[in-house]
Structures are given as C-alpha cells and as structure tokens.
Amino acid sequence: MQLRADPGRPAGDLELPLTRISDQIQRLAERLRHIRTFVRKGQTRPRPVALAEVVDAACRLCEWQYHQAGVALEHELPETLPRVQADPVALEQVLVNLLLNALEASRNHPGADRVEIRARRSGPREVTFTVDDRGPGIAPDDVERIFAPFHSTRPDGLGMGLAISHSLMEAMGGRLALAPDDGSGGATFAGTLLTEPAPLPPA
C-alpha cells in the first residue's frame, strides 16, 4: 500500500505518528516471536525489570484503541517500587491482554470512562499490580472459569488471552487472579510478582 502525503498537512506532523506506528509494529513482532517460543518450550526469561517501564510500554501499545473509544487510561506507579523478577516481553503481553479486555468491558457501558493501573508492595518480596475497569463486571457463573482456555465472556472472543496471561505469570514465578467483587462494579485483575532479591550485606 502506498501512502500519499496530504498537501494540506505539513510532513513534520506525520513524523511522530508514523514513528509510533513503526515502533508498535516492531514490538508486536517481537512479542509474537516470544509467545511462540513460550508456547513451544514453556520457557520465559525472568530478570530484574522496572515494572513502571513495562506498564508504560503496554499503555503506549494500547493508547490508540483507548483514544478511539473515548476511554481514559490512567497509571501512576510509586517511584519506590523495587524491580520485579519478570520476562519484560511476557509481562508486557500480560498487561496488553488485560488492558484490551478492560477496554472491551468499558465500551458502551454507562460510566465506564476510564481504566486504572496501580501497583503496590504486597509482601516482603512481592509487588502486586492491578488493572481495574468500570464495566459490567464478571458474571458469577464465569468467575470460576475465567482463566480456562477457550472460555470467553464475549460472543466473539477466542478465550485464550486470559489463559495465556495466567500461564505467563506462573512461568515467571508469579500469579494472576480476579480480585473479589467489592460491590463497586467493574472487574479488577491482580498480578503478583516476586521482587529482585536484596543485595547481601558486605562480609
């Protein structure tokens, strides 16, 4: 496909959007290669990573879809969070899956105008992040099967996104869970990862 320049729009105005599109295509290709490797070998490559950086990358991949849907994507992680043990590509895939699911839950639902990502220390060596939407929530009949392969709450869903995300989190030594319904509406998914071990004190 050949792109034609808009004579009424300066070429410089197109540089940033085209750069973002190119970056996203490269990142998507890397993620697909990585997921294929995981599916074949069941392996991830955990290492100490900054959770905030992975969250930023996942949000950038989803920002256009959120903008088109008119849903705000909010994330603010504490600067004091320790690094977590994770495979950055696999963790980004988990976050993208959760963010796109949250966006679908928010579409055309009254009051579902934003999705929030938060993170906190949840134990001496644990960090938990949450993805919280204000959609219709998860039906009681679906709660027990939410991570089962091929189970989807959407008529057009394949039912693999949450199953893959659950497996990726476990492969990194973490876990993914649906938070209990607190009666406020929407759904909250919580992912927990181990933190980087503290350095040993000098002998």
C-alpha positions in Angstrom: 0.0 0.0 0.0 1.4 3.4 -0.9 0.9 6.3 1.5 0.1 9.6 -0.1 1.1 12.9 1.5 -1.7 15.2 2.5 -0.9 18.5 0.7 -2.7 20.4 3.5 -0.7 18.8 6.3 3.0 19.5 7.0 5.2 16.5 6.5 6.6 17.1 10.0 3.2 16.5 11.6 3.3 12.9 10.3 6.7 12.0 11.7 5.6 11.3 15.2 2.5 9.2 14.4 4.5 7.2 11.8 7.3 6.6 14.2 4.9 5.3 16.8 3.3 3.0 14.3 6.7 1.6 13.3 7.7 1.1 16.9 4.4 -0.7 17.7 4.8 -3.0 14.7 8.3 -3.9 15.8 7.2 -4.5 19.4 4.2 -6.6 18.2 6.5 -8.8 16.1 8.9 -9.3 19.0 6.0 -10.2 21.3 4.7 -12.7 18.7 8.1 -14.4 18.4 8.4 -14.5 22.1 5.0 -16.0 22.7 5.7 -18.7 20.0 8.8 -19.6 21.9 6.9 -19.8 25.2 4.2 -22.0 23.7 6.7 -24.4 22.1 9.1 -24.6 25.1 7.2 -23.4 28.0 10.0 -21.0 28.9 10.3 -17.4 29.9 13.5 -15.4 30.7 12.8 -13.6 34.0 15.3 -10.9 35.1 15.0 -7.8 37.3 12.9 -5.2 35.5 11.3 -1.9 36.4 7.5 -2.5 36.4 6.8 1.1 35.6 8.7 0.8 32.3 6.8 -2.3 31.2 3.5 -0.6 32.1 4.4 2.5 30.1 5.3 0.3 27.1 2.0 -1.6 27.3 0.0 1.6 27.6 1.7 3.0 24.5 0.6 -0.1 22.6 -3.0 0.4 23.7 -3.3 4.2 23.6 -4.8 4.5 20.1 -7.5 2.0 20.9 -8.4 3.8 24.1 -8.3 7.2 22.4 -10.7 5.9 19.7 -13.1 4.5 22.3 -13.0 7.7 24.4 -11.8 5.8 27.5 -9.1 7.2 29.7 -6.2 5.0 30.6 -4.6 6.1 33.9 -1.5 4.7 35.5 0.6 6.0 38.3 3.1 3.7 40.0 5.1 4.6 43.1 8.7 5.5 42.4 9.8 3.5 45.4 8.7 0.1 43.9 11.5 -2.4 43.7 12.3 -4.1 40.5 10.4 -7.3 39.9 11.5 -10.7 38.5 9.9 -10.9 35.1 10.4 -11.5 31.5 9.7 -8.0 30.1 8.2 -9.2 26.8 5.9 -11.7 28.5 4.9 -9.2 31.2 4.1 -6.7 28.5 1.9 -9.2 26.8 0.0 -9.9 30.0 -0.6 -6.2 30.6 -1.7 -5.6 27.0 -4.2 -8.6 27.2 -5.6 -7.2 30.5 -5.8 -3.6 29.1 -7.6 -4.7 25.9 -10.1 -6.8 27.9 -10.8 -3.9 30.2 -11.3 -1.6 27.2 -13.8 -4.1 25.7 -15.6 -4.3 29.0 -15.8 -0.5 29.0 -17.2 0.0 25.6 -20.8 1.3 25.5 -21.2 0.8 29.3 -22.6 3.8 31.2 -20.0 5.4 33.4 -17.1 3.2 32.2 -15.0 6.1 31.2 -11.6 5.0 32.5 -9.3 2.1 33.3 -6.7 2.3 36.0 -3.4 0.6 36.6 -2.0 0.7 40.1 0.8 -1.2 41.9 2.0 -1.6 45.5 4.2 -3.8 47.7 2.0 -6.7 48.8 4.6 -8.6 50.8 8.3 -8.6 51.9 9.3 -9.8 48.4 6.1 -9.2 46.4 4.7 -6.5 44.2 1.1 -6.6 43.0 -0.3 -4.6 40.1 -4.0 -4.2 39.3 -6.0 -3.4 36.2 -9.4 -2.0 37.2 -12.3 -1.2 34.9 -15.8 0.1 35.5 -17.6 -2.1 33.1 -20.3 -4.6 33.8 -18.1 -6.9 35.9 -17.8 -10.7 35.7 -20.9 -12.8 36.0 -20.9 -15.3 38.9 -21.1 -18.2 36.5 -17.9 -17.1 34.8 -15.7 -16.4 37.8 -14.6 -20.0 38.3 -13.7 -20.5 34.6 -12.3 -17.1 33.9 -8.8 -18.4 33.2 -9.9 -21.6 31.4 -8.7 -22.0 27.8 -11.4 -21.2 25.2 -13.7 -19.8 27.8 -14.8 -16.2 26.8 -17.3 -13.8 28.3 -17.7 -12.2 24.8 -19.5 -13.8 21.9 -16.6 -13.0 19.5 -13.8 -13.9 22.0 -11.4 -16.7 21.5 -11.0 -17.3 25.2 -7.2 -17.5 25.1 -6.0 -14.1 26.3 -6.6 -14.7 30.0 -5.5 -18.3 29.8 -2.2 -17.3 28.2 -1.7 -14.4 30.6 -2.3 -16.8 33.6 0.3 -19.2 32.2 2.8 -16.5 31.5 2.5 -15.1 35.1 3.0 -18.6 36.6 6.0 -19.2 34.3 7.6 -16.0 35.7 7.1 -17.3 39.3 4.1 -15.0 39.8 0.3 -15.4 39.7 -2.7 -13.7 38.2 -6.1 -13.6 39.9 -9.5 -12.0 39.6 -10.0 -9.8 42.6 -13.1 -10.4 44.7 -16.1 -8.3 43.8 -16.4 -5.5 46.3 -19.8 -4.3 45.0 -18.4 -1.2 43.3 -18.9 -2.6 39.8 -16.4 -3.4 37.1 -13.6 -6.0 37.3 -10.2 -5.9 38.8 -7.4 -8.3 37.8 -4.4 -8.5 40.1 -0.9 -9.8 39.1 1.7 -10.5 41.7 5.4 -10.9 41.0 8.5 -11.6 43.2 10.8 -8.7 43.7 14.5 -8.6 42.9 16.4 -10.2 45.9 18.0 -7.6 48.2 21.8 -7.5 47.9 23.7 -9.4 50.5 25.4 -7.2 53.2 29.2 -7.0 52.9 31.1 -9.7 54.8 
